[in-house]
Amino acid sequence: MNKLLRDLINTEKVRSFIDGIMVGTETEEGHDKLVTEILRRLEENDLYVKLEKCKQKVREVDFLESSVRARRYKYKESEGESSIELASS
């Protein structure tokens, strides 16, 4: 997955881990363009997404046992939760 999406990942607007993909953009239009490009690449490589596992245009999402919110990343620790403010690009 990383090889397939490498250039998009390098923009820091796309994250990928095994079969999970997360898209974070400043605008809805930018989001739509990235999602369209990701779906095109998946289709070209005979890959697919399970619609029941997809969430679109949300402000917060759980990803790899962490919670990612607009400009804030919260990770779960065994003794509590911590959060990091994300820098804007």
N, C-alpha and C positions, 0 to 999 in steps of 0.2 A: 504494500500500500504506500509506503514512504517513497519508493522509487517512482511509482505512478504519479504521485502528487508532489514530488520534491520541489518543483519551482513554486507551487502554490504555498507549500509549507514555509519556504524561504521568505515569503511576504509577511510571515507571522500572523496571518489572518486565518490560517488553516492548521489544525492540529490533527494528528493521526496516531493511533496506537492499535496495532494488530488489525482489527476490523472496525474500529470506532473512528469516526471523523467528526470534528467539531469546527464550525465556521464562525468567526467573529469579525464583524465589520462595523464601520462607522455609520453606514447608511443602508437602508432597505434595498436600494437599487444595487449597491455593491454586493450585498448578501445574495440577491437573486442571481447576479452574474456568476459569482463563485459557485453557487450550488448547481447552476446549469452546467458549468464547465466540469465540475466534479462528476455529475451524473453522466455527461457525455463520455468522459474518460472511462468510467466504470463500464458503461455499455460497450465501448469499443474493445474492452478487454474481457468481455463475457462475465462481468461481475454485476451484482445487483444489490439493492438495499431492501430490507424488510420494512415496509411502510409502518407497521405497528411499533417499530422501535425508533422511528424518526420523530424528532421534535423540531419544529421550524419557528423561527422568529420569536424566540423566547428570551427573556432577560436573564434567566438563571437556568443552569443545567448541571446535573450530576455527571461527572466524567472521571473515570478511574478512581472511584471512591473519594472524590473531591467535589466541591461545589464551585462552579465558575459563574460569576455574576458580572454584569457590565462593569468592567474596570476593577473587579475584585476577585481574587482567587482564594477560596477557603479550603484548607485541607484538614482532614480529620486525623488526629493523633490519638494514641491509646489513652492519654490523660487529658483530653480536651480538644478544642479546636483552635486553630490559629488562622489568621488571614493576612494577605499581602495585597497592598494597593498596586495595581498594574500601571506602569508608565504608559502614557499615550504616545502613539507613534506619529 
